[in-house]
Amino acid sequence: MTHALRVWPSRRELKNPILSYDFNRRNEKIIMKFIRFFYDLPGRVYSTAISGQYLTTTDYATETYVFGQKM
């Protein structure tokens, strides 16, 4: 889901990507939230067919960089 839909799914979304859709993920008008839901629906249907487990192997790794500054 991270790469296909460009979202970081919550544990609830991993268990059921369609019914656990987070409409409040972005600050948009209500009509845009529903348009985005239907736009994301094919990817979420596909997500129900794949495993919902957290994997730590390098095949499924996502790189994250953090820049910090000591204050």
C-alpha positions in Angstrom: 0.0 0.0 0.0 2.9 2.4 0.7 4.1 2.3 -2.9 0.9 1.7 -4.8 -1.3 4.2 -3.0 1.3 6.5 -1.6 -0.1 6.3 1.9 1.2 4.9 5.1 -1.6 2.5 6.2 -2.6 2.2 9.8 -3.0 -1.3 11.3 -6.7 -1.0 10.8 -6.2 -0.2 7.1 -3.9 -3.2 6.7 -6.6 -5.5 8.0 -9.4 -4.1 5.8 -8.2 -1.5 3.3 -11.7 -0.6 2.0 -13.9 -0.5 5.2 -11.1 1.2 7.2 -10.5 4.1 4.7 -9.4 7.2 6.5 -11.5 10.1 5.1 -9.7 12.6 7.4 -6.3 11.8 6.1 -6.3 15.2 4.2 -7.9 18.5 4.9 -10.2 18.6 1.9 -13.9 19.4 1.2 -16.3 16.5 1.6 -16.8 16.0 -2.1 -13.1 15.8 -2.7 -12.8 13.1 0.0 -15.4 10.9 -1.8 -13.7 11.5 -5.2 -10.4 10.5 -3.7 -12.0 7.4 -2.2 -13.3 6.3 -5.6 -9.9 7.1 -7.1 -8.1 5.0 -4.5 -10.7 2.2 -4.6 -9.0 0.0 -7.3 -5.7 0.0 -5.4 -7.5 -0.8 -2.1 -9.4 -3.7 -3.7 -6.0 -5.0 -4.9 -4.6 -4.5 -1.4 -7.2 -6.9 0.0 -5.7 -9.7 -2.1 -2.2 -9.3 -0.7 -1.0 -10.0 2.8 -1.6 -7.5 5.5 1.5 -8.4 7.5 4.3 -6.1 8.4 7.4 -7.4 6.7 10.9 -6.4 7.6 12.8 -8.1 4.8 14.8 -6.0 2.4 12.5 -6.9 -0.5 9.7 -4.7 1.1 11.9 -2.1 2.7 11.0 1.6 2.4 13.8 4.1 2.9 13.2 6.9 5.3 15.6 9.8 6.0 15.4 12.0 9.0 17.3 15.3 9.4 17.6 16.6 12.9 19.1 19.6 14.5 20.2 19.7 18.1 18.7 22.7 19.9 
